[in-house]
Amino acid sequence: MAKSYYSIVLDHSAEAVWAVIRPFDHYAWAGVESQTVIEAGKAGDQVAAIRRVAVGEKIIRQILLAHSDIDRSYTYALCDPSPLPLRNYIATIRVAPIVETGKAFVEWWATFDCAVEEYDRWTKYFEQEGFARWLAALRQFMATQRR
């Protein structure tokens, strides 16, 4: 099983960051130019809600597996058929307070199965082209919220 991981520290409280990323149907903070909707009229924090993200002609569907306001986290999986040559993709994003400074520690990781020869490609892809990029966009989004 492969694992990708990335984390950042934001100059905002964990509560403020969680308020932005909490709704599973709000994805603008990630800087992804897309149309995001929750299918079948479910709520953006309802376990089993399916988020459909349309980026141009490409559609990615993800199912919410867990959502916790106490842990400030949610976990989701790619729906079948996967748009990527991966299996068993499960990701979690979590926000934790840094007690000493009042800042937020945000971490995002995914586990998945892929072909052995593709391991480095996909782990680096999610780390650098996914989580690092999306969390940098979150930093920018939070900076505009402060103004």
Secondary structure, DSSP 4 states (H G I P E B T S, - for coil): -EEEEEEEEESS-HHHHHHHH-STT--GGGT---EEEEGGG--TT-TT-EEEEEETTEEEEEEEEEEETTTTEEEEEEPSSPSSS-EEEEEEEEEEEETTTTEEEEEEEEEEE--GGGHHHHHHIIIIIIIHHHHHHHHHHHHHHH-
